[in-house]
Amino acid sequence: MAAPWAWPALVLLQLLLLVPPPPTGAVYEDQVGKFDWRQQYVGKLKFASLEASQGSKKLIVATEKNVMAALNSRTGDILWRHVDKGTPEGAIDALLIHGQDAITISNGGRIRRSWDTNIGGLNWEISMDGGSFQMASLVGLQDAVKYMAVLKKNLLSLHYLSNGHQKWVEQLPESEAVQYQQVYSHGTGVVHVLGIVPQSHLSIVTFNVEDGEITRQVRVAAPWMRSLNGACGVVGEAVLVCAETATHSLHTLGLDAEEEMRQVPLQVRELAGGLRVTLQAPPLPAWLASALAQETGAPSACRLRLSPSLPQPLSLAFEADARPRVVSSQPNPAAASRAQFFLRLAPSHSALLQYRNGLLSLLRDFPQAGLVTFATTSEKTVAAVITCKSDVKAGPPVEPQPASSVGQAQEQGPFSCHNQAYAVNLYLAETGQRLLDTAIMFTLEKSSTRPEQLYIQVFLKKDDSVGYRALVQTADHLLLFLQQPGKVLWSREESLAEVVSLQMVDLPLTGAQAELEGEFGKKADGLLGMVLKRLSSQLILLQAWTAHLWKMFYDARKPRSQIKNEINVDNLARDEFNLQKMIVVVTASGKLFGIESRSGTILWKQFLQDVRPGSSFKLMVQRTTAHFPHPPQCTLLVKDKETGLSALYVFNPIFGRWSQVAPPVLTRPVLQSLLLPIMDQDYAKVLLLIDDEYKVTAFPASRNVLRQLAEMAPSISFYLVDSEQGRLAGRRLRKDLTTEETWEILIPPDVQRIVTVKGKRANEHVHSQGRVMGDRSVLYKSLNPNLLAVVTESVDTHQERTFIGIHLIDGVTGRIIHSSVQKKAKGPVHVVHSENWVVYQYWNAKARRNEFTVLELYEGTEQHNATAFSSLDRPLLPQVLQQSYIFPSAISAMEATITERGITSRHLLIGLPSGAILSLPKALLDPRRPEIPTEQTREENLIPYSPDVQIHAERFINYNQTISRMRGIYTAPSGLESTCLVVAYGLDIYQTRVYPSKQFDVLKDDYDYVLISSVLFGLVFATMITKRLAQVKLLNRAWR
């Protein structure tokens, strides 16, 4: 029995349990995804594996972005994803699939991992010594696959698939001279390693699976061979087949017993009796060949082998300067490879061949085949071929090709179709016979490019027929998952994993808003015309308002889940507060996207065909949507990495259409581009391009523009940076549109190199020109719009001698405003330059920590010129305040918030390696924070100085929507002063809104409209009643 004093305690405990816990800082469930969205990507595919079953639900992929992932085959969504390091250390070198396990080898063969493909869990991870990784292969023994062979430059190792442990490792003989490139096993208890000495001989080393002992070592002469990869493949019972373009022939070698290669010409046809001749006449039809074989009086030994039942004679040739490729198939590592293989003769010409019992035969020729591959399900192996849609109906497989086509040059360059219409067809690998009703027709967009990779998921239907799905990847990193007869199940734009440039453009006005622009018409229309114009615009507004009310009433009757807000280019319009914008994105593959900012829907896309990999991009907005009826205009400057030449592309950012305006042709490399505030008669800003001869090209170059440039030439200056020579120079425009050098700064390139040159954003507005001090005086900011922040880093990487330099330079005069050096510090350095302050982050090698340093520039308590700023009229240097802070984490990207008028407080948006985005108030990085607070500093609301800047989880603006491998953050103002639009990009893309000073100009979502309205109506009703009562009272008083 409980003691009497325990009863009050139990009652108190029960009351505490009934009280709900206090609220915590978090995102409400109904707010998730309301103002933000995230799109996840994996990058361009490097390896892919599709399950061979009709009900399979996942695709296992490994990409060039060092990502291992599983995709849902029904929707294309990411089931699970693992992102490795973005450096070459995380590169995935091989992907092997065994049952429900996926084995990856990365970092040059140093790391091997096994993944559970169902949930993405890590089964095991093994590290080993580094080396030059060449190849990995599954090894079967007695109809079971238990091992994995890893080939490196100088050794071969065998590992257990169950735990990754090493069974044995052996050194390869003559590894300094021989380039070992391939490893092969087919369940006979041995592993063959193939190596080559270019233009000399082929080396084959055979190892015993059980103990790693070398059982056979053969050297075969091959003076014509340069490499094994691609040009050679193993088919049938361990037969190596290699292609030689010089003699238009194949070479075969049995790995188990033969010691000499056999040459098989591709242009030779056989006669009975073993005689071989080259035929130049066109082949006879099958019915005529059969008749001649029966009625000719010649002896049977001299008759031509023209029976259609025999293998088709060879009549093939390699294209000039073509890279041959042998595509073989080994469905089961514990069994032999298929005897059939593909031989690529040209980029758009392949042949299906068979090598069996020492005989090479042609099963089918594909003169217009872009991509070929094999796939196996149960006991059936099929060959898949992509052709142009018009070339689907080919002749029967047994009819030979005309002899006149031998050696005929095919279309140069990669395979592509002029109408972007393609077809995927299946053929039986054993006979080359086309399977009926298996064609998948698909058409790519005109703005897209050619298919680049093909993967097949084949399965058996209930009627034992073959069904399949196809995964196609194009050169612009588009993934298409296709199903018969041509249905696109899903698509993924994986080029968005490499965003290199981004801009946000305001949406155009609605039809009603456009009518209001010209509501009163023109004076030339007369009074009556203006009145009619006013009435017509009001009718249009009434019609739009009625349609809006009807839509609201119609949607209110539906469940919320059934309401579809379809977004397309035609119904895009600017919202009331300009929160919805068009995000124009440029990717590294040369593809442009128009993305609607509210939902993340891709509205248009364009592909630049002539852009090479590694090119640099700069996207500029020349004309916004504010100049109705002129369409908006964006200009993309593309600079080729190899040649240095540049090209301009002009397009409409809202609709994604190429502009009718022809940009100038740039014949010289462009060093600098400058977007001036000068506009032409169509309200397009003028773009200045400076080439390597310091000549200026203006776009547009109308007479009005040239006249304005001549008038404003003395006030137009620009800077040039040469990082290799450590040179910064300033140049000024002359009236004749030539340039002259005004200043030059040399930084010794053998001591330090220029890392970053950062200026201020052109669309940045500063609301306050000073700060009110505690004693009521004003400390005026030094707002130099021409100020450049130049960051340098030491060439010497020794920890004791590294340093980071920051130099503030006037871009017009070349005057060094401030210069400081952080000793024993190194990069990477991230810089933000805004208003009168510069914040940069670096690694302190001495203290082994990340640090922030902030610089603020002030003119003092007296302002030199309050009306206009001029770099030529600055007699005194500004006061520079500097302070450093400790940050507990490295950062991936950093940017400052921006608003329309600059009234809202500034925040720093810091991207962390964890994928979180931290919103850090600039007030925490104030160099004027006092160590000991005084009355004046309290009056000024300065936070006491603390060297540590803490990371609080409630400051993360993306809660759990992390961005993998973040590379940049873009901010743009909205129509609301309190709201800043943010787009973070890396491997993923994330868009949201931030409110640095809270939403002081917007009512909250939980604002009680019903209560306020009820109170107002109640007050109005009470006022009317009391007024009536007062009138009655006065009337009664008057009658007394």
Secondary structure as GFF3:
##gff-version 3
##sequence-region A 1 1040
A	DSSP	alpha_helix	6	18	.	.	.	ID=ss1
A	DSSP	three_ten_helix	29	31	.	.	.	ID=ss2
A	DSSP	beta_strand	37	40	.	.	.	ID=ss3
A	DSSP	beta_strand	45	50	.	.	.	ID=ss4
A	DSSP	beta_strand	58	63	.	.	.	ID=ss5
A	DSSP	beta_strand	67	72	.	.	.	ID=ss6
A	DSSP	beta_strand	78	83	.	.	.	ID=ss7
A	DSSP	three_ten_helix	88	90	.	.	.	ID=ss8
A	DSSP	beta_strand	92	98	.	.	.	ID=ss9
A	DSSP	beta_strand	101	106	.	.	.	ID=ss10
A	DSSP	beta_strand	111	116	.	.	.	ID=ss11
A	DSSP	beta_strand	122	127	.	.	.	ID=ss12
A	DSSP	beta_strand	133	141	.	.	.	ID=ss13
A	DSSP	beta_strand	144	152	.	.	.	ID=ss14
A	DSSP	beta_strand	155	160	.	.	.	ID=ss15
A	DSSP	beta_strand	166	171	.	.	.	ID=ss16
A	DSSP	beta_strand	179	184	.	.	.	ID=ss17
A	DSSP	beta_strand	190	197	.	.	.	ID=ss18
A	DSSP	beta_strand	201	208	.	.	.	ID=ss19
A	DSSP	beta_strand	214	221	.	.	.	ID=ss20
A	DSSP	beta_strand	232	235	.	.	.	ID=ss21
A	DSSP	beta_strand	239	244	.	.	.	ID=ss22
A	DSSP	beta_strand	249	254	.	.	.	ID=ss23
A	DSSP	beta_strand	262	265	.	.	.	ID=ss24
A	DSSP	beta_strand	269	270	.	.	.	ID=ss25
A	DSSP	three_ten_helix	272	274	.	.	.	ID=ss26
A	DSSP	beta_strand	276	277	.	.	.	ID=ss27
A	DSSP	alpha_helix	286	295	.	.	.	ID=ss28
A	DSSP	three_ten_helix	300	302	.	.	.	ID=ss29
A	DSSP	beta_strand	325	327	.	.	.	ID=ss30
A	DSSP	beta_strand	340	346	.	.	.	ID=ss31
A	DSSP	beta_strand	349	356	.	.	.	ID=ss32
A	DSSP	beta_strand	359	366	.	.	.	ID=ss33
A	DSSP	beta_strand	369	377	.	.	.	ID=ss34
A	DSSP	beta_strand	380	388	.	.	.	ID=ss35
A	DSSP	three_ten_helix	389	391	.	.	.	ID=ss36
A	DSSP	three_ten_helix	403	405	.	.	.	ID=ss37
A	DSSP	beta_strand	421	428	.	.	.	ID=ss38
A	DSSP	beta_strand	440	443	.	.	.	ID=ss39
A	DSSP	beta_strand	451	460	.	.	.	ID=ss40
A	DSSP	beta_strand	466	474	.	.	.	ID=ss41
A	DSSP	beta_strand	478	483	.	.	.	ID=ss42
A	DSSP	beta_strand	487	493	.	.	.	ID=ss43
A	DSSP	three_ten_helix	494	498	.	.	.	ID=ss44
A	DSSP	beta_strand	499	506	.	.	.	ID=ss45
A	DSSP	alpha_helix	511	517	.	.	.	ID=ss46
A	DSSP	three_ten_helix	523	525	.	.	.	ID=ss47
A	DSSP	alpha_helix	526	556	.	.	.	ID=ss48
A	DSSP	three_ten_helix	560	562	.	.	.	ID=ss49
A	DSSP	beta_strand	581	587	.	.	.	ID=ss50
A	DSSP	beta_strand	591	596	.	.	.	ID=ss51
A	DSSP	beta_strand	602	607	.	.	.	ID=ss52
A	DSSP	beta_strand	616	623	.	.	.	ID=ss53
A	DSSP	beta_strand	633	639	.	.	.	ID=ss54
A	DSSP	beta_strand	646	651	.	.	.	ID=ss55
A	DSSP	beta_strand	670	679	.	.	.	ID=ss56
A	DSSP	beta_strand	685	691	.	.	.	ID=ss57
A	DSSP	beta_strand	696	699	.	.	.	ID=ss58
A	DSSP	alpha_helix	703	712	.	.	.	ID=ss59
A	DSSP	three_ten_helix	713	715	.	.	.	ID=ss60
A	DSSP	beta_strand	717	722	.	.	.	ID=ss61
A	DSSP	beta_strand	727	733	.	.	.	ID=ss62
A	DSSP	beta_strand	739	746	.	.	.	ID=ss63
A	DSSP	beta_strand	752	758	.	.	.	ID=ss64
A	DSSP	beta_strand	770	772	.	.	.	ID=ss65
A	DSSP	beta_strand	778	781	.	.	.	ID=ss66
A	DSSP	beta_strand	787	794	.	.	.	ID=ss67
A	DSSP	beta_strand	803	810	.	.	.	ID=ss68
A	DSSP	beta_strand	816	823	.	.	.	ID=ss69
A	DSSP	beta_strand	825	834	.	.	.	ID=ss70
A	DSSP	beta_strand	837	844	.	.	.	ID=ss71
A	DSSP	beta_strand	849	860	.	.	.	ID=ss72
A	DSSP	beta_strand	879	887	.	.	.	ID=ss73
A	DSSP	beta_strand	893	896	.	.	.	ID=ss74
A	DSSP	beta_strand	907	911	.	.	.	ID=ss75
A	DSSP	beta_strand	917	921	.	.	.	ID=ss76
A	DSSP	three_ten_helix	922	925	.	.	.	ID=ss77
A	DSSP	alpha_helix	935	939	.	.	.	ID=ss78
A	DSSP	three_ten_helix	953	955	.	.	.	ID=ss79
A	DSSP	beta_strand	968	973	.	.	.	ID=ss80
A	DSSP	beta_strand	980	985	.	.	.	ID=ss81
A	DSSP	beta_strand	988	994	.	.	.	ID=ss82
A	DSSP	alpha_helix	1009	1039	.	.	.	ID=ss83
###
